[in-house]
Amino acid sequence: MAQLRHEKIVISTGRRSGLPVIVAVHSTALGQAVGGCRLWRYDDWRAGLEDALRLSNAMTLKCALAGVPWGGGKSVLPVPPRVELTPSLRRDLLHDLGDVVESLGGTYGVAEDVGTTAQDMATIAERTEFAYGLPQAAGGVGEPSAPTAAGVFDAILVTAEQVWGTRDLAGRQVGVVGLGQVGSRLATSLGAAGAKLVVTDVDRGKRELAEALGATWVEPEQALAIEADVLVPAALGGSLTPSTVGDLRCRAVVGPANNQLSDDGVAALLAQRGILWAPDFLVNAGGVLYGHEMEVGSRNHDTAMAAVTGIADTLRDVFARATHEGITPLAAANALAEDRIAAASAR
Ligand SMILES: NC(=O)c1ccc[n+]([C@@H]2O[C@H](COP(=O)([O-])OP(=O)(O)OC[C@H]3O[C@@H](n4cnc5c(N)ncnc54)[C@H](O)[C@@H]3O)[C@@H](O)[C@H]2O)c1
């Protein structure tokens, strides 16, 4: 039987919406468990639970590596097939989540994730004080994508340095999978740095942006096979599996998508293929770092953006440890996070 590694898991049927509400608190060893709320369609709520368990674990690692005194949590609002999420049902569902978050008394703080917005956080905040990332107009820090993209961009530079000995991206072919909030910002920065862009998205409306960036468009089914120096997964997670690793035609993978590996064993398969993978939960921590600075620290945009630069230093440490110990970057990142959690627990 798999060991339960979560401190608390709440699964309930929303009183107003009648829909499932899932909150997973993985660890509060470093502080309040924080993590976004994923509102997504699932065939079965249990797949949503699986996501909540995995994503909350990743949040613990992310906060530990980012050096912020927060633990790991996640909420998932799995919308069943054929349920039409009208604006009023959506509001009810968000209020149901707010009640669950409030009932946890601050153990878990909710922020936005795939399928939710800063405005949704304002709706949740009508039911709980533990909702973060509210719109700026409502006195919050707003959308975290810009700092997330900035952190991933820095991580791509560190990875380039590790592989080619130079941070210069001019002429490097970079494939960006997913041109959403983070992917579109990244593609813009990468293009400005001189990278040759190959992009894709399931939303064909993103072709316009691709054209504006002078990028080559490929169909989403070909995403993993993009021939590139660096592949940037910026859509949903789980795309790198034992069977898809063989399709890759890149030298490095660095992107914001959470939980890119279907399981930890994929890290070794990537290494065997000579593909350098920068751990997602390390490189996509820009939003968390920024959010922490703004919510708890200075509330100054420039200072908060400066905190994001720490990601590059940590990634350098992780690559160095991986090389020194002959382990994968995933194992090195996990070890570093566990060292920090153990040190905090001992204190
Ligand atoms: N927004 C943040 O600050 C942040 C922080 C940390 C991690 N992340 C992660 O980064 C990823 C992107 O986040 P986002 O905020 O940009 O999300 P988003 O929803 O704005 O963008 C995702 C984009 O990916 C596209 N997409 C979905 N499935 C696809 C597929 N199979 N192939 C190609 N494109 C596909 C969507 O159409 C959309 O344009 C997510 O995995 C998210 O969990 C985001």
The ligand as a MOL file (V3000), in Angstrom:
LIG
                    3D

  0  0  0     0  0            999 V3000
M  V30 BEGIN CTAB
M  V30 COUNTS 44 48 0 0 0
M  V30 BEGIN ATOM
M  V30 1 N 0.5780 31.1850 -14.3900 0
M  V30 2 C 1.5930 30.9880 -13.5540 0
M  V30 3 O 2.0980 31.9310 -12.9430 0
M  V30 4 C 2.1580 29.6070 -13.3640 0
M  V30 5 C 3.0180 29.3780 -12.2880 0
M  V30 6 C 3.5880 28.1050 -12.1340 0
M  V30 7 C 3.2730 27.1030 -13.0290 0
M  V30 8 N 2.4230 27.3560 -14.0590 0 CHG=1
M  V30 9 C 2.1190 26.2650 -14.9790 0
M  V30 10 O 2.5020 26.6540 -16.2910 0
M  V30 11 C 1.5980 26.1110 -17.2450 0
M  V30 12 C 0.9930 27.2310 -18.0690 0
M  V30 13 O 0.3360 28.1370 -17.1910 0
M  V30 14 P -0.4990 29.3670 -17.7650 0
M  V30 15 O -0.8750 30.1970 -16.5880 0
M  V30 16 O 0.2350 29.9800 -18.9040 0 CHG=-1
M  V30 17 O -1.7820 28.6090 -18.2780 0
M  V30 18 P -2.7760 29.0750 -19.4490 0
M  V30 19 O -4.0220 28.2950 -19.2150 0
M  V30 20 O -2.8430 30.5620 -19.5420 0
M  V30 21 O -2.0320 28.5780 -20.7750 0
M  V30 22 C -1.9320 27.2390 -21.1440 0
M  V30 23 C -1.9360 27.2360 -22.6750 0
M  V30 24 O -1.6440 25.9020 -23.0980 0
M  V30 25 C -2.5410 25.5680 -24.1470 0
M  V30 26 N -2.6490 24.1060 -24.1790 0
M  V30 27 C -3.3650 23.2900 -23.3760 0
M  V30 28 N -3.1600 22.0070 -23.7170 0
M  V30 29 C -2.2760 22.0140 -24.7540 0
M  V30 30 C -1.6670 21.0110 -25.5430 0
M  V30 31 N -1.9240 19.7220 -25.3280 0
M  V30 32 N -0.8110 21.3890 -26.5120 0
M  V30 33 C -0.5400 22.6880 -26.7380 0
M  V30 34 N -1.0870 23.6930 -26.0330 0
M  V30 35 C -1.9550 23.3600 -25.0440 0
M  V30 36 C -3.8310 26.2940 -23.8110 0
M  V30 37 O -4.6410 26.4660 -24.9540 0
M  V30 38 C -3.2820 27.6200 -23.2690 0
M  V30 39 O -3.0860 28.5800 -24.2970 0
M  V30 40 C 0.5900 25.3030 -16.4180 0
M  V30 41 O 1.0220 23.9620 -16.3370 0
M  V30 42 C 0.6560 25.9340 -15.0420 0
M  V30 43 O 0.2830 25.0250 -14.0090 0
M  V30 44 C 1.8680 28.5810 -14.2520 0
M  V30 END ATOM
M  V30 BEGIN BOND
M  V30 1 1 1 2
M  V30 2 2 2 3
M  V30 3 1 2 4
M  V30 4 1 4 5
M  V30 5 2 4 44
M  V30 6 2 5 6
M  V30 7 1 6 7
M  V30 8 2 7 8
M  V30 9 1 8 9
M  V30 10 1 8 44
M  V30 11 1 9 10
M  V30 12 1 9 42
M  V30 13 1 10 11
M  V30 14 1 11 12
M  V30 15 1 11 40
M  V30 16 1 12 13
M  V30 17 1 13 14
M  V30 18 2 14 15
M  V30 19 1 14 16
M  V30 20 1 14 17
M  V30 21 1 17 18
M  V30 22 2 18 19
M  V30 23 1 18 20
M  V30 24 1 18 21
M  V30 25 1 21 22
M  V30 26 1 22 23
M  V30 27 1 23 24
M  V30 28 1 23 38
M  V30 29 1 24 25
M  V30 30 1 25 26
M  V30 31 1 25 36
M  V30 32 1 26 27
M  V30 33 1 26 35
M  V30 34 2 27 28
M  V30 35 1 28 29
M  V30 36 1 29 30
M  V30 37 2 29 35
M  V30 38 1 30 31
M  V30 39 2 30 32
M  V30 40 1 32 33
M  V30 41 2 33 34
M  V30 42 1 34 35
M  V30 43 1 36 37
M  V30 44 1 36 38
M  V30 45 1 38 39
M  V30 46 1 40 41
M  V30 47 1 40 42
M  V30 48 1 42 43
M  V30 END BOND
M  V30 END CTAB
M  END
